[in-house]
Amino acid sequence: MSRFKLIALVILAAFQVRPLHATAVLEVGSCFEGGYPTISAAVAAAPPGATIKICPGTYPEQIVISEPLTLQGFKFNNRDEVIVTVPSSGLSVNGFSTLAGPVAAQILVTAGPVTLSNLVVDGSNSNFPCDSNQWQAGIYLESASGTVKDVEAQNQVPNFIRNCGVGIWAENDSTLPMSVTFSNNTVHDVNAFGVITSTSGSSSGLMTATVSSNSVDTYGAGSTGIYNYGNTASTISNNNVDLYGIGSVGIQQQSLNTKSAVSTNSVQGAQIGILAQAPNSTVSSNQLFGNSLYGVVIGAAGITLSSNTIVNSGSAGINLGCYSTTLKSNTVNGAPNGTINQIFTTVPAGNNFFNVPALLGAGCQ
């Protein structure tokens, strides 16, 4: 063989060698030739970091992900709906929350980072008993980082004995840091919590959470649209929350971390629009409509409340909870009281009140 032919063969072979770290792509469903029959089968076969593309269709299964993966719904033949439903045998407990107890999740993630996108997770007809402290969740990230985007989580209504349905949930029970992003999702027909980001307490690792541009619709006594708790640096922004039920809260910010913000959200139909309990955090530029008790309730010191618009609150626009709070450029329109439980005796300059019989309601002694 000539020297020139040998060099040519070496060059050709070099171009045919596959990169050592090429991302594996696995396929699920009949729109792919040789596709896996179930999502769980593809997850079991996938190497870490793989992408799993899923054909439109209905997949009655509980899925457990224990390594970095991407699950992605695939468009085919004018169809774009990948639906994960409850298996015929019902849901079983497969996860655990240190804060809340056992969890039966339709998609459970125990190691990440993962990306879940373009999926529908439907909890209809689960018949899950919700005994004692059990919970049913559409998606549960258990001490695992990840991104959930363009997902519809629906019908997490196990029974009407106890409200225990959660749409999308992330909790850090470990001492390691964790990061989650939930964006452009739709959560509806859920009877406890639409979205939860939490840590198990001050001793757990920090969670960095971004919850943005989601549509959340919950119902039921004590239900909460978006709930943030623990050692969580959270940004909750541009969400639309619509709910009803006795004791319901649109957004509850109960973080122990001061780097938390609730901004540019729209909340309507709750008893309390925003319950702000994160010390020294900010609540700004939110639109709060028709909340039956209060637009905003303050539950910690040092919070800055600015540029919020609060319309048609049943009792007061702002309940300051006898905490020291900074009020700047807020507008309250239509409420029996502009504020209650305030520690000041005159309205801070720059705030606007319209159609409010009492600008200042009962104050603090």
VOBA-1610 file (N, C-alpha, C; in pm, whole numbers, padded with zeros to 5 digits, always signed):
BEGIN
Met+00085-00120+00000Met+00000+00000+00000Met+00088+00125+00000Ser+00055+00221-00085Ser+00137+00342-00094Ser+00120+00427+00031Arg+00217+00513+00054Arg+00213+00603+00170Arg+00092+00695+00164Phe+00057+00741+00041Phe-00056+00832+00027Phe-00189+00765+00058Lys-00204+00637+00017Lys-00328+00563+00047Lys-00342+00539+00197Leu-00231+00510+00264Leu-00234+00486+00407Leu-00278+00612+00482Ile-00225+00728+00441Ile-00264+00854+00505Ile-00413+00881+00483Ala-00462+00853+00361Ala-00604+00876+00330Ala-00694+00789+00417Leu-00655+00662+00437Leu-00735+00572+00520Leu-00737+00617+00666Val-00624+00665+00715Val-00618+00713+00853Val-00709+00833+00873Ile-00707+00926+00775Ile-00794+01044+00784Ile-00940+01005+00780Leu-00977+00911+00691Leu-01116+00866+00681Leu-01161+00800+00810Ala-01077+00717+00868Ala-01112+00650+00993Ala-01132+00750+01105Ala-01050+00856+01104Ala-01062+00957+01210Ala-01199+01024+01206Phe-01250+01051+01085Phe-01381+01115+01073Phe-01495+01021+01110Gln-01471+00890+01103Gln-01577+00794+01133Gln-01583+00757+01280Val-01481+00793+01359Val-01483+00762+01501Val-01584+00851+01571Arg-01673+00794+01652Arg-01773+00871+01722Arg-01711+00938+01844Pro-01748+01060+01876Pro-01693+01126+01994Pro-01716+01042+02119Leu-01615+01043+02208Leu-01625+00961+02328Leu-01740+01006+02417His-01777+01135+02412His-01879+01186+02502His-02005+01229+02427Ala-02032+01167+02314Ala-02153+01200+02239Ala-02276+01169+02323Thr-02376+01256+02318Thr-02498+01236+02393Thr-02582+01127+02328Ala-02617+01026+02408Ala-02702+00919+02356Ala-02845+00968+02343Val-02915+00925+02238Val-03055+00957+02216Val-03133+00827+02208Leu-03229+00810+02298Leu-03316+00694+02297Leu-03456+00740+02258Glu-03533+00648+02200Glu-03664+00685+02147Glu-03771+00591+02202Val-03887+00650+02228Val-03998+00575+02286Val-04121+00591+02198Gly-04187+00478+02168Gly-04313+00485+02096Gly-04305+00438+01953Ser-04422+00425+01891Ser-04432+00364+01759Ser-04396+00459+01646Cys-04379+00589+01673Cys-04341+00680+01565Cys-04192+00668+01532Phe-04118+00596+01615Phe-03977+00566+01588Phe-03963+00418+01557Glu-03884+00385+01459Glu-03856+00245+01430Glu-03772+00187+01543Gly-03822+00082+01603Gly-03750+00018+01712Gly-03755+00094+01843Gly-03853+00185+01857Gly-03863+00262+01979Gly-03901+00175+02098Tyr-03858+00215+02216Tyr-03894+00142+02339Tyr-04044+00150+02361Pro-04105+00047+02419Pro-04250+00048+02436Pro-04298+00139+02550Thr-04213+00161+02649Thr-04250+00245+02763Thr-04137+00343+02793Ile-04175+00451+02862Ile-04075+00548+02905Ile-03982+00485+03007Ser-04038+00405+03098Ser-03956+00342+03202Ser-03850+00250+03143Ala-03884+00180+03034Ala-03787+00091+02970Ala-03672+00171+02912Ala-03702+00285+02852Ala-03596+00370+02797Ala-03510+00429+02907Val-03573+00470+03017Val-03498+00525+03130Val-03402+00420+03186Ala-03448+00295+03197Ala-03363+00188+03249Ala-03244+00161+03158Ala-03261+00180+03028Ala-03154+00149+02931Ala-03061+00267+02907Ala-03100+00386+02949Ala-03027+00507+02912Ala-02900+00525+02995Pro-02790+00564+02930Pro-02670+00602+03005Pro-02689+00742+03064Pro-02612+00777+03166Pro-02624+00912+03222Pro-02604+01020+03116Gly-02689+01122+03121Gly-02680+01233+03028Gly-02755+01213+02898Ala-02822+01100+02882Ala-02894+01071+02758Ala-03019+01158+02744Thr-03063+01171+02619Thr-03190+01235+02588Thr-03288+01129+02542Ile-03408+01130+02599Ile-03512+01035+02561Ile-03624+01113+02495Lys-03648+01083+02366Lys-03755+01145+02290Lys-03875+01052+02289Ile-03993+01109+02314Ile-04112+01027+02335Ile-04219+01063+02233Cys-04270+00962+02162Cys-04377+00983+02064Cys-04506+01028+02131Pro-04589+01102+02059Pro-04722+01134+02111Pro-04796+01006+02146Gly-04871+01010+02256Gly-04946+00893+02300Gly-04968+00898+02449Thr-05028+00792+02501Thr-05060+00781+02644Thr-04974+00671+02705Tyr-04912+00703+02818Tyr-04817+00611+02882Tyr-04859+00592+03029Pro-04932+00482+03058Pro-04978+00459+03195Pro-04867+00394+03279Glu-04788+00475+03347Glu-04676+00421+03424Glu-04629+00522+03528Gln-04561+00471+03631Gln-04486+00553+03725Gln-04340+00546+03685Ile-04278+00661+03672Ile-04142+00669+03619Ile-04048+00715+03729Val-03935+00646+03744Val-03833+00683+03842Val-03703+00710+03768Ile-03648+00829+03785Ile-03523+00870+03720Ile-03417+00886+03828Ser-03305+00813+03815Ser-03202+00814+03918Ser-03065+00851+03861Glu-03063+00925+03750Glu-02939+00972+03691Glu-02971+01093+03603Pro-02870+01171+03564Pro-02896+01285+03475Pro-02956+01238+03342Leu-03071+01297+03306Leu-03141+01260+03183Leu-03223+01379+03133Thr-03260+01372+03005Thr-03359+01463+02949Thr-03475+01380+02895Leu-03596+01412+02941Leu-03719+01352+02887Leu-03790+01459+02807Gln-03816+01428+02681Gln-03870+01531+02591Gln-03981+01475+02505Gly-04099+01537+02514Gly-04207+01500+02425Gly-04173+01538+02281Phe-04215+01453+02186Phe-04175+01467+02046Phe-04300+01493+01961Lys-04291+01588+01870Lys-04401+01616+01777Lys-04394+01522+01659Phe-04511+01467+01620Phe-04513+01375+01506Phe-04651+01376+01442Asn-04655+01391+01309Asn-04780+01382+01233Asn-04890+01470+01291Asn-04858+01596+01314Asn-04955+01693+01362Asn-05004+01662+01503Arg-04930+01580+01576Arg-04965+01550+01715Arg-04849+01594+01805Asp-04886+01646+01921Asp-04784+01696+02014Asp-04837+01683+02156Glu-04873+01562+02196Glu-04925+01542+02330Glu-04878+01407+02384Val-04780+01413+02470Val-04728+01294+02540Val-04788+01296+02681Ile-04874+01198+02711Ile-04949+01199+02836Ile-04904+01083+02925Val-04852+01116+03042Val-04821+01015+03144Val-04942+01003+03235Thr-05002+00885+03238Thr-05122+00864+03318Thr-05095+00761+03428Val-05196+00741+03510Val-05186+00647+03621Val-05197+00504+03567Pro-05106+00413+03606Pro-05118+00274+03562Pro-05245+00209+03616Ser-05287+00100+03551Ser-05412+00035+03590Ser-05409-00015+03734Ser-05289-00042+03786Ser-05277-00090+03924Ser-05281+00024+04025Gly-05289+00149+03977Gly-05290+00263+04066Gly-05149+00311+04099Leu-05141+00414+04181Leu-05012+00469+04221Leu-04968+00408+04353Ser-04836+00391+04367Ser-04779+00344+04493Ser-04676+00444+04541Val-04649+00444+04669Val-04550+00534+04726Val-04411+00499+04672Asn-04341+00598+04617Asn-04207+00575+04565Asn-04106+00681+04609Gly-04153+00782+04684Gly-04064+00886+04730Gly-04096+00924+04873Phe-04013+01014+04928Phe-04035+01056+05067Phe-03994+01200+05084Ser-04074+01274+05157Ser-04045+01412+05194Ser-04023+01419+05344Thr-03907+01471+05385Thr-03881+01487+05527Thr-03982+01581+05591Leu-04025+01681+05517Leu-04123+01775+05569Leu-04263+01717+05579Ala-04300+01639+05478Ala-04442+01605+05464Ala-04474+01457+05477Gly-04382+01366+05445Gly-04409+01224+05455Gly-04398+01152+05322Pro-04456+01031+05312Pro-04446+00951+05189Pro-04513+01018+05070Val-04454+00998+04951Val-04504+01060+04829Val-04521+00954+04720Ala-04636+00954+04655Ala-04659+00873+04536Ala-04651+00967+04417Ala-04538+00962+04346Ala-04514+01054+04235Ala-04529+00981+04102Gln-04593+01047+04007Gln-04601+00988+03873Gln-04465+00991+03804Ile-04389+01099+03825Ile-04250+01104+03781Ile-04167+01144+03901Leu-04082+01052+03947Leu-03994+01076+04061Leu-03851+01089+04011Val-03781+01193+04056Val-03640+01214+04020Val-03559+01212+04148Thr-03460+01123+04156Thr-03377+01111+04276Thr-03231+01149+04251Ala-03193+01178+04128Ala-03058+01225+04095Ala-03066+01308+03969Gly-02985+01411+03963Gly-02992+01500+03847Gly-02855+01548+03806Pro-02853+01651+03724Pro-02969+01730+03681Pro-03050+01661+03572Val-03179+01689+03571Val-03269+01637+03469Val-03339+01754+03401Thr-03390+01727+03281Thr-03478+01821+03213Thr-03601+01745+03168Leu-03717+01794+03207Leu-03845+01737+03166Leu-03918+01844+03086Ser-03956+01811+02962Ser-04020+01913+02880Ser-04125+01853+02786Asn-04225+01934+02756Asn-04329+01900+02659Asn-04400+01769+02695Leu-04445+01761+02820Leu-04515+01643+02871Leu-04646+01687+02937Val-04742+01594+02940Val-04862+01609+03022Val-04857+01501+03129Val-04872+01540+03255Val-04875+01444+03365Val-05014+01451+03428Asp-05092+01344+03410Asp-05234+01343+03446Asp-05257+01242+03557Gly-05303+01292+03673Gly-05325+01204+03789Gly-05466+01155+03804Ser-05546+01162+03699Ser-05687+01120+03708Ser-05700+00974+03750Asn-05805+00948+03829Asn-05844+00811+03865Asn-05733+00734+03935Ser-05655+00803+04017Ser-05547+00733+04087Ser-05598+00647+04202Asn-05709+00689+04262Asn-05762+00620+04380Asn-05658+00607+04490Phe-05562+00700+04492Phe-05461+00695+04597Phe-05525+00737+04729Pro-05505+00661+04837Pro-05583+00684+04958Pro-05546+00810+05036Cys-05423+00857+05024Cys-05379+00974+05101Cys-05401+00952+05250Asp-05379+00832+05298Asp-05394+00804+05440Asp-05291+00882+05520Ser-05328+00927+05635Ser-05238+00993+05729Ser-05164+01108+05662Asn-05033+01092+05643Asn-04953+01203+05589Asn-04902+01175+05449Gln-04968+01093+05371Gln-04924+01062+05235Gln-04967+01171+05137Trp-04890+01179+05025Trp-04916+01280+04923Trp-04906+01219+04784Gln-04982+01275+04692Gln-04972+01239+04551Gln-04917+01359+04474Ala-04817+01333+04386Ala-04756+01441+04310Ala-04745+01403+04164Gly-04762+01501+04076Gly-04736+01477+03935Gly-04588+01455+03911Ile-04505+01550+03955Ile-04359+01543+03941Ile-04298+01577+04076Tyr-04203+01496+04121Tyr-04135+01519+04249Tyr-03985+01504+04230Leu-03911+01614+04251Leu-03765+01611+04248Leu-03717+01600+04392Glu-03666+01482+04427Glu-03625+01454+04564Glu-03473+01469+04576Ser-03431+01584+04628Ser-03287+01616+04643Ser-03214+01600+04510Ala-03276+01644+04404Ala-03219+01633+04269Ala-03245+01762+04193Ser-03140+01820+04134Ser-03154+01942+04056Ser-03222+01912+03923Gly-03285+02016+03867Gly-03347+01993+03738Gly-03427+02110+03687Thr-03472+02095+03563Thr-03555+02193+03495Thr-03684+02125+03450Val-03796+02187+03481Val-03926+02140+03433Val-03986+02255+03354Lys-04009+02234+03224Lys-04059+02342+03140Lys-04159+02288+03038Asp-04255+02371+03004Asp-04357+02336+02905Asp-04427+02204+02940Val-04455+02187+03068Val-04523+02067+03117Val-04661+02106+03169Glu-04758+02017+03148Glu-04892+02035+03205Glu-04912+01928+03312Ala-04927+01971+03437Ala-04954+01879+03548Ala-05097+01901+03591Gln-05178+01796+03585Gln-05322+01814+03605Gln-05384+01700+03683Asn-05501+01730+03740Asn-05586+01629+03803Asn-05516+01554+03916Gln-05443+01629+03997Gln-05385+01569+04119Gln-05486+01588+04232Val-05592+01508+04223Val-05703+01516+04319Val-05735+01373+04361Pro-05653+01314+04450Pro-05669+01172+04482Pro-05804+01138+04542Asn-05848+01213+04642Asn-05979+01189+04702Asn-06024+01317+04769Phe-06145+01316+04822Phe-06196+01437+04885Phe-06199+01422+05037Ile-06129+01320+05090Ile-06119+01304+05235Ile-06013+01399+05291Arg-05901+01409+05218Arg-05791+01497+05259Arg-05727+01554+05134Asn-05703+01683+05131Asn-05639+01744+05016Asn-05490+01715+05019Cys-05443+01633+04923Cys-05303+01590+04927Cys-05239+01588+04789Gly-05298+01657+04692Gly-05246+01656+04556Gly-05151+01772+04531Val-05037+01743+04468Val-04935+01844+04435Val-04902+01832+04287Gly-04893+01946+04218Gly-04861+01943+04076Gly-04714+01915+04050Ile-04626+02010+04087Ile-04482+01999+04066Ile-04413+02035+04197Trp-04319+01949+04241Trp-04263+01961+04376Trp-04114+01934+04370Ala-04037+02019+04436Ala-03893+01994+04455Ala-03859+02016+04601Glu-03788+01920+04659Glu-03746+01933+04799Glu-03603+01886+04814Asn-03524+01962+04887Asn-03386+01923+04916Asn-03377+01872+05060Asp-03357+01741+05072Asp-03341+01678+05203Asp-03195+01649+05235Ser-03104+01684+05144Ser-02962+01656+05164Ser-02890+01781+05212Thr-02760+01765+05242Thr-02679+01880+05282Thr-02611+01945+05163Leu-02630+01891+05044Leu-02568+01945+04923Leu-02658+02050+04859Pro-02601+02143+04785Pro-02685+02244+04717Pro-02768+02182+04606Met-02877+02246+04573Met-02970+02197+04471Met-03026+02316+04397Ser-03048+02301+04267Ser-03100+02410+04186Ser-03214+02359+04099Val-03325+02434+04096Val-03438+02396+04012Val-03491+02518+03939Thr-03541+02493+03818Thr-03612+02595+03740Thr-03743+02535+03691Phe-03853+02598+03727Phe-03985+02559+03679Phe-04039+02676+03596Ser-04054+02656+03466Ser-04096+02768+03383Ser-04191+02725+03272Asn-04284+02812+03240Asn-04380+02792+03130Asn-04462+02665+03145Asn-04491+02628+03269Asn-04574+02511+03295Asn-04718+02553+03324Thr-04810+02458+03306Thr-04950+02477+03344Thr-04985+02373+03448Val-05033+02419+03563Val-05074+02329+03671Val-05220+02361+03703His-05307+02260+03693His-05448+02288+03719His-05518+02165+03774Asp-05633+02191+03838Asp-05712+02086+03902Asp-05626+02007+04000Val-05571+02081+04096Val-05488+02026+04203Val-05547+02075+04334Asn-05558+01986+04434Asn-05634+02026+04553Asn-05551+02058+04677Ala-05419+02062+04667Ala-05339+02102+04783Ala-05238+02212+04744Phe-05134+02176+04668Phe-05031+02271+04627Phe-05008+02261+04477Gly-05006+02376+04411Gly-04972+02374+04269Gly-04825+02347+04247Val-04739+02429+04309Val-04594+02417+04297Val-04533+02433+04435Ile-04438+02344+04469Ile-04364+02354+04595Ile-04215+02356+04565Thr-04141+02449+04627Thr-03995+02443+04632Thr-03959+02456+04780Ser-03884+02359+04833Ser-03862+02358+04977Ser-03733+02285+05012Thr-03684+02314+05130Thr-03579+02233+05191Thr-03635+02182+05323Ser-03569+02080+05378Ser-03624+02019+05499Ser-03590+02097+05625Gly-03518+02207+05613Gly-03489+02291+05729Gly-03359+02366+05712Ser-03320+02441+05815Ser-03201+02525+05806Ser-03073+02444+05795Ser-03074+02315+05834Ser-02954+02233+05825Ser-02935+02169+05689Ser-03034+02177+05603Ser-03022+02117+05470Ser-02946+02211+05377Gly-02904+02157+05262Gly-02831+02237+05165Gly-02919+02343+05103Leu-02856+02448+05056Leu-02929+02556+04992Leu-02998+02508+04864Met-03120+02552+04842Met-03186+02535+04714Met-03197+02671+04647Thr-03155+02677+04522Thr-03179+02795+04440Thr-03296+02762+04348Ala-03403+02837+04359Ala-03525+02803+04286Ala-03573+02922+04203Thr-03602+02895+04076Thr-03665+02994+03988Thr-03799+02938+03944Val-03905+03008+03980Val-04041+02967+03943Val-04099+03083+03863Ser-04107+03066+03731Ser-04142+03181+03648Ser-04233+03142+03532Ser-04324+03233+03500Ser-04410+03223+03381Ser-04493+03095+03379Asn-04540+03054+03496Asn-04628+02939+03506Asn-04773+02984+03525Ser-04866+02900+03484Ser-05008+02921+03511Ser-05052+02815+03612Val-05102+02860+03727Val-05135+02769+03837Val-05279+02791+03880Asp-05355+02682+03884Asp-05497+02687+03920Asp-05523+02574+04019Thr-05546+02608+04146Thr-05573+02505+04247Thr-05706+02535+04313Tyr-05758+02433+04383Tyr-05880+02454+04459Tyr-05879+02361+04579Gly-05961+02392+04676Gly-05970+02310+04795Gly-05936+02391+04918Ala-05991+02350+05032Ala-05966+02418+05158Ala-05817+02415+05190Gly-05760+02533+05216Gly-05619+02541+05253Gly-05523+02524+05138Ser-05570+02526+05015Ser-05480+02505+04902Ser-05391+02627+04881Thr-05273+02602+04821Thr-05176+02708+04795Thr-05127+02694+04652Gly-05124+02807+04579Gly-05079+02802+04440Gly-04931+02772+04429Ile-04847+02858+04487Ile-04701+02841+04485Ile-04650+02856+04627Tyr-04574+02756+04675Tyr-04526+02754+04813Tyr-04376+02738+04815Asn-04308+02828+04885Asn-04163+02822+04897Asn-04125+02822+05045Tyr-04039+02726+05083Tyr-04010+02709+05225Tyr-03864+02670+05247Gly-03809+02713+05360Gly-03680+02663+05405Gly-03562+02746+05357Asn-03448+02679+05343Asn-03324+02744+05304Asn-03320+02756+05152Thr-03409+02839+05100Thr-03430+02848+04956Thr-03415+02992+04909Ala-03319+03015+04822Ala-03308+03145+04756Ala-03394+03140+04632Ser-03509+03204+04637Ser-03608+03183+04533Ser-03643+03311+04460Thr-03672+03296+04332Thr-03729+03402+04252Thr-03861+03352+04197Ile-03970+03415+04238Ile-04104+03376+04195Ile-04159+03493+04114Ser-04169+03475+03983Ser-04200+03591+03899Ser-04284+03554+03777Asn-04367+03648+03735Asn-04444+03637+03610Asn-04536+03516+03606Asn-04582+03471+03722Asn-04676+03361+03726Asn-04819+03413+03735Asn-04913+03334+03682Asn-05055+03364+03692Asn-05119+03259+03782Val-05170+03301+03897Val-05226+03209+03996Val-05373+03240+04015Asp-05457+03139+03997Asp-05602+03154+04006Asp-05655+03039+04090Leu-05717+03068+04203Leu-05759+02959+04290Leu-05878+03002+04375Tyr-05937+02902+04440Tyr-06044+02931+04533Tyr-06045+02822+04639Gly-06103+02854+04753Gly-06113+02760+04863Gly-06090+02832+04994Ile-06156+02787+05099Ile-06139+02846+05232Ile-05995+02831+05275Gly-05935+02941+05319Gly-05797+02936+05365Gly-05693+02929+05255Ser-05732+02955+05132Ser-05638+02941+05020Ser-05543+03059+05013Val-05421+03032+04966Val-05316+03133+04953Val-05259+03125+04812Gly-05250+03240+04744Gly-05197+03239+04608Gly-05049+03203+04605Ile-04966+03284+04671Ile-04822+03260+04679Ile-04779+03274+04824Gln-04715+03171+04877Gln-04663+03177+05014Gln-04512+03167+05010Gln-04448+03275+05053Gln-04302+03284+05054Gln-04255+03272+05198Gln-04213+03150+05237Gln-04176+03122+05375Gln-04029+03082+05384Ser-03948+03140+05299Ser-03807+03106+05295Ser-03734+03163+05415Leu-03629+03093+05460Leu-03539+03145+05562Leu-03427+03226+05501Asn-03419+03224+05367Asn-03310+03290+05297Asn-03353+03430+05255Thr-03265+03528+05279Thr-03301+03667+05250Thr-03296+03700+05102Lys-03233+03615+05020Lys-03222+03643+04877Lys-03344+03586+04804Ser-03459+03636+04840Ser-03584+03584+04784Ser-03669+03701+04737Ala-03739+03679+04627Ala-03820+03787+04570Ala-03946+03730+04507Val-04056+03804+04524Val-04184+03772+04459Val-04221+03894+04376Ser-04224+03880+04244Ser-04244+03999+04162Ser-04323+03967+04035Thr-04397+04066+03990Thr-04471+04067+03863Thr-04559+03944+03845Asn-04618+03896+03954Asn-04715+03787+03947Asn-04857+03844+03947Ser-04951+03763+03900Ser-05092+03795+03907Ser-05162+03688+03989Val-05235+03731+04093Val-05304+03636+04180Val-05448+03682+04197Gln-05540+03589+04179Gln-05681+03623+04199Gln-05757+03507+04260Gly-05860+03540+04337Gly-05954+03440+04386Gly-05915+03371+04514Ala-05800+03400+04572Ala-05759+03337+04697Ala-05819+03411+04816Gln-05803+03355+04936Gln-05834+03434+05055Gln-05721+03533+05082Ile-05597+03489+05062Ile-05480+03575+05076Ile-05403+03570+04946Gly-05381+03684+04882Gly-05310+03683+04755Gly-05165+03639+04772Ile-05088+03713+04853Ile-04947+03679+04880Ile-04926+03680+05031Leu-04871+03572+05084Leu-04832+03562+05224Leu-04680+03568+05229Ala-04626+03684+05271Ala-04482+03708+05266Ala-04422+03685+05403Gln-04344+03577+05418Gln-04287+03538+05547Gln-04136+03519+05541Ala-04071+03574+05439Ala-03927+03564+05426Ala-03864+03696+05473Pro-03791+03696+05583Pro-03735+03821+05636Pro-03648+03893+05533Asn-03664+04026+05527Asn-03579+04112+05443Asn-03590+04081+05294Ser-03699+04021+05252Ser-03720+03990+05111Ser-03799+04102+05045Thr-03824+04088+04914Thr-03899+04191+04841Thr-04023+04131+04777Val-04130+04211+04778Val-04256+04176+04711Val-04291+04297+04625Ser-04280+04282+04493Ser-04290+04402+04409Ser-04364+04377+04279Ser-04436+04479+04235Ser-04498+04484+04101Ser-04592+04367+04075Asn-04661+04320+04179Asn-04760+04213+04163Asn-04899+04273+04143Gln-04985+04199+04073Gln-05123+04238+04049Gln-05212+04141+04126Leu-05288+04192+04224Leu-05367+04107+04313Leu-05513+04150+04305Phe-05599+04060+04254Phe-05737+04095+04224Phe-05835+04004+04298Gly-05933+04063+04364Gly-06046+03988+04416Gly-06010+03879+04514Asn-05912+03903+04599Asn-05879+03806+04703Asn-05966+03836+04825Ser-06031+03733+04879Ser-06148+03755+04965Ser-06115+03812+05102Leu-05993+03799+05149Leu-05955+03865+05275Leu-05853+03976+05251Tyr-05732+03940+05210Tyr-05624+04037+05197Tyr-05550+04019+05064Gly-05505+04132+05011Gly-05416+04122+04895Gly-05280+04068+04936Val-05221+04129+05041Val-05090+04086+05092Val-05097+04077+05243Val-05036+03971+05298Val-05017+03959+05442Val-04867+03949+05469Ile-04817+04033+05561Ile-04676+04032+05599Ile-04659+03946+05724Gly-04560+03855+05718Gly-04538+03764+05831Gly-04394+03760+05877Ala-04315+03863+05846Ala-04176+03870+05890Ala-04129+04014+05883Ala-04020+04043+05953Ala-03969+04180+05957Ala-03879+04209+05839Gly-03873+04338+05803Gly-03775+04384+05705Gly-03815+04366+05561Ile-03939+04330+05534Ile-03984+04308+05397Ile-04011+04443+05329Thr-03974+04452+05202Thr-04005+04570+05121Thr-04121+04537+05027Leu-04227+04615+05038Leu-04348+04596+04957Leu-04360+04717+04865Ser-04340+04695+04734Ser-04333+04811+04645Ser-04403+04786+04512Ser-04470+04891+04465Ser-04528+04895+04330Ser-04626+04782+04303Asn-04697+04736+04406Asn-04800+04635+04388Asn-04936+04702+04367Thr-05020+04639+04286Thr-05156+04686+04264Thr-05252+04584+04324Ile-05335+04632+04419Ile-05422+04543+04497Ile-05566+04593+04480Val-05651+04509+04421Val-05786+04551+04382Val-05890+04459+04446Asn-05991+04520+04507Asn-06110+04447+04557Asn-06074+04336+04656Ser-06008+04374+04762Ser-05981+04280+04872Ser-06096+04285+04972Gly-06133+04171+05029Gly-06253+04164+05113Gly-06240+04231+05248Ser-06121+04234+05307Ser-06104+04292+05439Ser-06007+04410+05439Ala-05889+04391+05379Ala-05791+04499+05371Ala-05697+04470+05255Gly-05647+04577+05197Gly-05548+04556+05091Gly-05422+04491+05143Ile-05371+04544+05257Ile-05245+04496+05313Ile-05260+04473+05462Asn-05231+04353+05509Asn-05226+04321+05652Asn-05078+04315+05690Leu-05032+04415+05766Leu-04889+04427+05796Leu-04844+04343+05914Gly-04935+04277+05982Gly-04898+04181+06084Gly-04816+04237+06198Cys-04818+04369+06217Cys-04742+04436+06322Cys-04591+04424+06303Tyr-04547+04403+06180Tyr-04404+04396+06149Tyr-04357+04527+06086Ser-04230+04554+06107Ser-04168+04669+06040Ser-04153+04637+05892Thr-04219+04717+05809Thr-04225+04691+05665Thr-04205+04822+05589Thr-04133+04814+05477Thr-04117+04930+05390Thr-04224+04927+05283Leu-04306+05033+05276Leu-04411+05044+05175Leu-04374+05156+05077Lys-04370+05121+04949Lys-04334+05220+04847Lys-04420+05201+04722Ser-04489+05305+04682Ser-04556+05312+04551Ser-04656+05199+04528Asn-04727+05157+04634Asn-04831+05056+04617Asn-04966+05125+04594Thr-05056+05054+04525Thr-05190+05107+04500Thr-05293+05006+04553Val-05383+05056+04636Val-05494+04975+04687Val-05623+05040+04637Asn-05705+04962+04566Asn-05830+05014+04510Asn-05943+04919+04547Gly-06031+04966+04636Gly-06149+04887+04671Gly-06121+04787+04781Ala-06136+04831+04907Ala-06125+04744+05023Ala-06181+04820+05143Pro-06236+04751+05244Pro-06282+04822+05362Pro-06171+04900+05432Asn-06047+04845+05427Asn-05932+04911+05489Asn-05815+04907+05391Gly-05742+05017+05387Gly-05620+05016+05306Gly-05516+04923+05366Thr-05482+04947+05494Thr-05392+04858+05568Thr-05454+04829+05704Ile-05414+04717+05764Ile-05445+04688+05904Ile-05319+04635+05970Asn-05322+04634+06103Asn-05210+04584+06183Asn-05079+04653+06147Gln-05088+04784+06126Gln-04969+04863+06095Gln-04912+04921+06225Ile-04782+04951+06222Ile-04720+05012+06339Ile-04705+05163+06322Phe-04736+05215+06202Phe-04731+05359+06180Phe-04871+05419+06199Thr-04874+05551+06215Thr-05002+05620+06239Thr-05044+05708+06123Thr-04958+05723+06024Thr-04994+05795+05901Thr-04949+05712+05781Val-05022+05727+05673Val-04990+05649+05553Val-04855+05693+05497Pro-04762+05600+05473Pro-04633+05637+05414Pro-04653+05706+05279Ala-04581+05814+05256Ala-04594+05890+05133Ala-04562+05804+05011Gly-04634+05833+04902Gly-04607+05763+04776Gly-04696+05644+04750Asn-04776+05602+04850Asn-04872+05495+04830Asn-05009+05554+04800Asn-05086+05486+04716Asn-05213+05540+04668Asn-05330+05451+04710Phe-05439+05515+04757Phe-05557+05442+04801Phe-05680+05503+04733Phe-05764+05417+04676Phe-05885+05461+04610Phe-06002+05374+04655Asn-06119+05436+04674Asn-06240+05361+04712Asn-06216+05275+04836Val-06151+05338+04935Val-06117+05270+05060Val-06174+05354+05175Pro-06280+05309+05245Pro-06337+05389+05352Pro-06238+05428+05462Ala-06148+05337+05499Ala-06048+05367+05603Ala-05909+05338+05547Leu-05831+05443+05530Leu-05695+05419+05480Leu-05616+05333+05577Leu-05629+05361+05706Leu-05564+05283+05810Leu-05671+05216+05896Gly-05671+05084+05897Gly-05761+05011+05985Gly-05698+04995+06122Ala-05746+04896+06196Ala-05695+04874+06332Ala-05543+04855+06329Gly-05476+04931+06417Gly-05330+04923+06422Gly-05282+04835+06537Cys-05152+04839+06560Cys-05089+04759+06664Cys-05066+04845+06788Gln-05082+04785+06902Gln-05061+04858+07028Gln-04912+04870+07057
//
